[in-house]
Amino acid sequence: METAAYLFHDETGGQIGQFQLKAGDDAKALQWMDVDETLNLYANHKLFLMLAAKRLGAHWRPVKS
């Protein structure tokens, strides 16, 4: 299995946030959503989101121990 991750940033959500999302054969459902450390994802996909948040200077809420 191979994963390619791309970061497209849309500050206002007025462009990318308007894309109509459609699930492919590898996804049951697809939607825009807010994410944080509590999200359950496959493999190291959560790491990709954390790195994107860090690059954008966005808030990433770690799980409290």
Backbone torsions as a table, in degrees:
resi	resn	phi	psi	omega
1	MET	NA	142.3	179.7
2	GLU	-134.3	140.7	178.6
3	THR	-121.1	132.8	172.1
4	ALA	-112.7	128.2	-178.9
5	ALA	-115.6	133.3	178.4
6	TYR	-126.4	142.9	178.4
7	LEU	-112.7	115.3	173.9
8	PHE	-116.2	117.4	-175.8
9	HIS	-104.5	128.5	178.2
10	ASP	-127.9	96.2	-173.0
11	GLU	-51.7	-40.8	-175.3
12	THR	-99.4	-13.7	-175.5
13	GLY	79.1	7.4	-176.5
14	GLY	-80.2	-11.6	179.8
15	GLN	-119.3	-73.1	-178.7
16	ILE	-63.4	-37.9	179.4
17	GLY	-63.3	-12.8	179.4
18	GLN	-94.6	-5.6	179.8
19	PHE	-60.4	139.0	173.0
20	GLN	-81.2	118.3	-177.4
21	LEU	-89.9	141.5	179.2
22	LYS	-138.2	124.6	180.0
23	ALA	-69.9	141.3	175.8
24	GLY	-95.4	-163.3	-177.1
25	ASP	-72.0	-13.0	-179.6
26	ASP	-102.8	7.7	-179.1
27	ALA	-137.7	138.5	179.3
28	LYS	-83.7	-38.6	-177.5
29	ALA	-147.1	153.4	-178.5
30	LEU	-141.4	133.8	-179.2
31	GLN	-159.9	156.6	171.3
32	TRP	-78.1	139.8	179.9
33	MET	-157.9	156.9	171.8
34	ASP	-78.0	142.4	-178.6
35	VAL	-127.8	154.4	172.6
36	ASP	-155.5	-174.0	-174.6
37	GLU	-59.3	-22.2	-176.3
38	THR	-78.6	-10.6	-179.2
39	LEU	-66.7	132.6	179.6
40	ASN	-92.3	111.9	-178.2
41	LEU	-125.2	165.0	-179.8
42	TYR	-79.5	145.0	173.6
43	ALA	48.7	-130.3	-177.8
44	ASN	-102.3	25.4	-178.5
45	HIS	-63.5	-31.7	177.3
46	LYS	-63.6	-35.3	177.4
47	LEU	-61.5	-41.0	178.5
48	PHE	-59.0	-43.5	179.6
49	LEU	-66.8	-40.6	178.6
50	MET	-63.2	-42.1	179.1
51	LEU	-66.3	-37.9	177.6
52	ALA	-64.6	-43.6	178.6
53	ALA	-61.3	-43.2	179.8
54	LYS	-63.2	-43.5	-179.5
55	ARG	-62.1	-35.8	-178.0
56	LEU	-87.9	-2.5	-177.5
57	GLY	70.2	25.4	-178.3
58	ALA	-88.3	159.2	179.0
59	HIS	-73.0	132.3	173.7
60	TRP	-126.6	112.7	-175.4
61	ARG	-86.8	110.2	176.3
62	PRO	-74.5	154.2	177.9
63	VAL	-69.8	134.4	177.9
64	LYS	-77.5	136.9	179.6
65	SER	-83.8	NA	NA
